[in-house]
Amino acid sequence: MITGLVLLVVIGGASLLAPFLSPFDPLEVRLNNRFAPPFQRPHLLGTDALGRDVLSRLLYGGRLSLLLAVLSTLITLSVGMLLGMLAGYFGGWVDGVVSFVVNTFLGIPDVVFTLALLGVLRPGFGTLLLALNAGSWVGLARVARGEVLFLRESGFVEGARAMGAGAWYCLLKHILPNLFPTMGVLGSLRFGGFVLELAALSYLGIGVQPPFPDWAVMLNDARPYLFTHPHLFIFPALIITVVILGANCLGEGLRDALDVRFQRGIGES
């Protein structure tokens, strides 16, 4: 967990402080300095086909991707938890409507739905945010519903209802805090999925649009030079891998730290 958190904080902090850490303008074209080799001054990671500094583009490249991934994770968690809590606690027609919507989205492949939205709507920040979140909340809503179905029959919730507590008080005071461990683990894992999904969309040319510096855009631009100048491909691919690895490590660590049954098993062994 600590390893994943450190990786994400370091990369996120470097992207946030890119205007102060970047040695060059990431959009500055210098055709007289094309394909400068890495690990040499002044371009520590070399330059690309247009003479742009690779290190500067890597620093700026995570700003939009990480922002979209963070916002998408927060939106997905909020929508999934809200609908799952309503369906699991109230049941009846509320559960029926939510389950119908969830099953409808489950019948549509995420990739097809995302590509359809991006093909119909105009490319932009809002379009990407909508496409990433259109169906990503479905799995979290199902998990939240199952957890609430169990929690609403727990003794502390029944005791609160017996003392006259209303439905929303029980949901917000007793059930919601008990959902945070599970949702936190799933959210951290979903964050890595969003980073990978956004990288795939940008690599296909329907995500972040050039010349804006982005890790996946850099991968796409480096394809013709994979064998002649591999550093153009290696560095952005490596940083995407590290971000996803950090998110997965954080999720696994949170699961082990918050899972009572897992901790009990270690204690007994």
N, C-alpha and C positions, 0 to 999 in steps of 0.2 A: 504494500500500500504506500509506504513512504517512497519507494523507488518510483512508482508511477506518479505520485504527487510531485516529486522533485522534477521529473522529466517534463511534466505539463507546465509547471510553474516557470521553469527555465525557458522553455520554448515560447510560452505565452508572454512572459516578461520581455524576452528579446524582440518579439513581434510588436509588442506595445511600445517599446522604446526604440523602435526602428529609426525614427527621425534623428535620434541622438547617437545611435550605434552605427548607422549605415555610413560607410566611407565615401560612397558616391551616390548620385541620383540614380535610382533603379530604372528610369526611363531614358536616361541620357545615352544617345547613340554615338559611338565612336568607330566608324568604319575602318579607320587606320589602326585600330587595336583589336581586330577580330581574333577570336580563338586564342587568347592569351592563356598559357598553361597555368594550372593551379599551383599553389604553394610558392608563389613568387610575388614579390612586391612590385607595384602597389596593389595588385589584384590577388588577394590571398587564395581565392577559389577560382581564379581565371575569369574569362569573359566569354560571352556567347557569340552567335553568328553576326550580331549587330554591334558588337563591342561593348555591350552592357555588362556591368559588374555582377557576377553571379552571387557573391555574398550579399550585396545590397538587395538583390531581387529575392533572395531567400529570406532575409529579414522582413521585408515588406510582404512577402508572399503568404505569410501565415495570418495576416491581419484580418482579411475578409473571410478566409476559410474558418479560422477559429471563432470569429464572431458569429458566423452563420451556424456553426456547430453548437456553440453555447446557447444561442437563442432558440435553435431548433430543439435542443434537449429540454430547455425550460418549458417551452410550449407543449412539447409532447408529454412531459411529466404532468403538467397542469391539466391538460385536457384528459389524458388517460386516467389520472387519479380522480378527477371530478366525476366523470361519467361512470367509472367503476364503483365509486363510493355510492352514487345515487342508485345505480342498478342493484348493487348488493344489499344496501340497507333497506330501501323502500320496497323492492320487489314489485310484483304485480305488473301493471301496464308500463311502469317506468323501466323495469327490467326487460320487458318485452320489446319496447322501442329501442333501447340501447343495444340489446342483443341482435335485433334485426339490422341495425346500422353496422354493428361490428361484423356480423356475418356477411353483409353485403360487401364491405371493404375487403374482407378476407378472400372473397371470390375474385378479386381483381389483383393481379400481380403488381407488386409495388413498382417494379421497374417500368412496366407498361404504363401504369397510371402517371408516374413521374414524367416519362418521356412525352406522354400525351399532353400534359399540362404545359410543359416547356415548349412543345411544338405549337400550341394554340396561343399562348400568352406571349407578350413581348418580353424578351430577355431583360433581366434586371434583378436588383437585390430582393425586391418584394416577391417577384416570381419564383426565384430560387427558394426563398423562405417558405412560400406556400407549397411548392412542389415537394420539398423535403418533409413537410409536416402533414401533408394531406392524408396519408394513411399510416404514418408511423406510430400513432397513438393507440392503434387497435390492440396490439399485443399487451401494452401496459394496462389498458382498460380491462382486458380479460383477467390479468393477474390481480389487479386491484379488486375487481368484483369477487374473485375467489377468496381473497384475504378478508374482505368485509363480511362475506357470508359466514366465515368462521368467527370473526371478532364480534359480530352483533349478538352471538349466542354466548359470549363469554360472561363470566360472573360479574365483572366490574361494569360492563355495559348494562346488563340486566338490573344490577343494583342502582345505577344512575337513573334508569327509566322508572324503577320502583319509587325513587325519591322525587319523581316529578320532572326530571330533566327532559327537555324536548329533543326532537330528532336532530336538529342542527347542532345543539349543544353536545350531544353524544358523538356526532360525526367529527366535530372540530376538536373537542376536548379529549376524547378517549380513543376514537378510531384512527383519526389522521396521524397522531404521533406514532402509533404502532405500524403505520404503513411506510414511514420514512426509511427504515432500514432496507426493506425490500426494494422500494422505489429508488433509493439512492444507489444501490448496486446496479439495478437495471439501467438507471440513467447514465452512470459512468460508462457502462458498456455501450449504451446507445450513442454516446458522444463519439466514441471511436468509430462506430458505424456511420455516423453522419460525416465525419472527416473523410472516410473512405468513399462514401457515396458521392460527396461533392467533388472529390478528386476524379472519380470516374466520369462524372458529368462534364467537368472542365476538360478532361482529357479528350472527350468526344466532341468538344467544341460547343456544347450547349449549356455550360455552366458559367463560370467567370470568364469574361471576354477579354482578349488581349486588346491593347498592350498592357493592361493592368497586371502587375506582377502577381503571379499565383503559382503555387508549387505544381499543380497539375498542368497549368498552361506551359510552364517551363518544361515539363515532361513531354508535352505534345510538340513543342518547338524543337526539342532535342532529338526527336526520332530520326531525322535524316542523318544525324551525326553520331549515332549510337556507337559505331565501330571506329570512327575516325577521332571523335572527341568525346569519349565516354563520360568524362567528368560532368558534362552538361546534363546527363541523365542520372548519374549516380547520386549526386548531392540532393536534388529534390526528392528522389525516391527514398533515400535514406531518412530524410527528415519526416516524411509522411509515415514511414514505418515506425520511427521512434515515437511519434505522437500516438499512433494507434496502440503500440506496445504499452506506452504509459497509461492510456485509458484502460486497457485490459488489466494491467497490473493493479491499478487503483480499484477497479471493480472487484477483482478476485480478493484483494486485501480487505476491502470493505465487507465482502460476503463472509470471509473467515472471521473478521472481528465482530460482526453483528449477528451472526448465526448462532443462537443459543444452543441448538442441538449439536452443532459442530464443536463448540467449546466444551460441552458436556462430554462428548465422545473423547476429546483429548484428555480431559481430566480423569475419566475412568480408565483410560489406557495407561 
